[in-house]
């Protein structure tokens, strides 16, 4: 199994095959609208605008598993992000990133790149960087701001 074999749900509950992102550099992030890290949406959007035309995508997966910091429906989360942070990158259906009901995407990502807690996701705004071939090349803690990843993204886009 590889990243491109996985299908996820978009924020309208439609199936999306990750195969459609073949050849792109991806930053996959579990997010929350009521988290201390929520202002990172600004940095994420700045990276997206800077690199999208070069083949970069951010895949946003809201997650309510950490202190209930992503309340609301998928539509409410989408409205919040687009109105408050003017985000334009793809947002998907709310998911679990740990536990029995975790998304197969996160099972895969965590197996490829361990973090400080082993494979468990510590908090929202954990970021996974994927190269154009679908290899998960880095994992960044929630405290790592999007701007700090800029150079690594630029390298992968070359």
N, C-alpha and C positions, 0 to 999 in steps of 0.2 A: 504494500500500500504506500502511496505517496500523497502529497498535499493535493494534487490535482484529481485524486479519486474521491475527494470529499465533497459532499453537497451540504449546503447550509440554507437557512431560510432568510429571505430579506425582510425588511420591516413591514412588508405587506403580506408576509407568510407565504411567499412564492419560493420555490426551489431555485437555488443558484449553485451551479457547478463551479467549483474553484478552478476547473480547467480553463474557464474563460480568462483567467489571469496568467496563463502560461506566457512566459517571456517578459513579464513585468517584475519589478522590484516591489515587494509588499511590506508594509508595516501593519501588523495585526495587533489590535489593542482592545482589551476589555475595559469598558468605560463606565462611568456613573455620572449622573447629573447633580448629585448632592454631596460630592466628595471634596475634600480639601485639594485634590489634584484636578478637579474639574476645569480650572482655568487653563490647563494644558491643551484644551481644545483650541485655543488661540495659536499655540505653537504648532500643533498638528496641522491646522489649516494653512499656516504659513509655509510649512514644508510641502504640503499638497500643491499649493499654488506655484511654488518654486519649481517643483520637479514633475508634476503630472504629465506635461507634454513630452518629457523624456522617458516615460514608461514607468512612472511611480504611482502606486495606489495605496491608500490607507483603508483598511477594512475595520470598521468600528462595530464592536460587539458589546452592547450594553449588558451589564451584569448587576443583579440586585443581591448577590450573595454576601456582600461585605457591609454589615450594619444597615442593610436596607437602603443603600444610597442611590439606587436607580429605581425609584418608585414610578408608578404610572404605566400607561400603555406604551406600546412601541410608537404610536403616533404622537403621544404627548412628549416622549423623549425626543423624537425627531423634531417636533416643533420647537422645543426648548433649545436644542443645539443649533438649529438653523436661525432662529430669531436672536438668541443671546450671543452666539459665537460665530454666526454666519458660515457654518460649516457646509461644505459642498461634496465631501467624500462619501462613499457608500456606507450606509448604516444598515445593520442587520437586526434580526429579531433578538430580543433579550434572551440570554443564555445563562447556563451554569458553567463555570470553568473548573470546579472541583466537585468531587463526590460522585455518587451513584448515577446522577442524572446529568453529568457533565457532557458538554458537546463533544462529539467525536473529533472535531477540529482541535479542541484543547487537549484531548487525550494525545493526539498526534504531536502537537506543538511541544507539550511538556516532555514527551519521550525524546524529542530531538534536542532540546536545550533545557537542562536542569537549572534551577535557581537556588537561592540561599536556603530555601526550605525543601530542597530536593526537587521533586516534580510539582509540588503544590504551588498554586498561584497565591501569593501573599496578600495582594490587595488589587483594587482597580488601578488601571493605567499601567499594568505590566505590558511591555511591548516586545513583540517578536519580529525580527527583521528577516526577510526571505529574499534570496537572490533570484535572478531571472530563470534559473533552472529548477526552482522550487525547493532549494535547500534552506533549512532554517539555520541561518548563520550566526545569529546573536539573540540574546534575551536581555532586556533591560528592566530594572526594577522601577516601580512606580515613581520613585524619587528622581529618576533620570528624566530631565526635561527634554522635550522633543528637539530643541535647538542643539542639544549635546549629541544627537544622533545624525545631524546634518552631514557631517564629513563622511560617515560610514555609508550613508545613502548615496552620496555623490560618487564614492568609489565604486559601488555596485552598479551604478548607472553608466559608467564609462564603457 
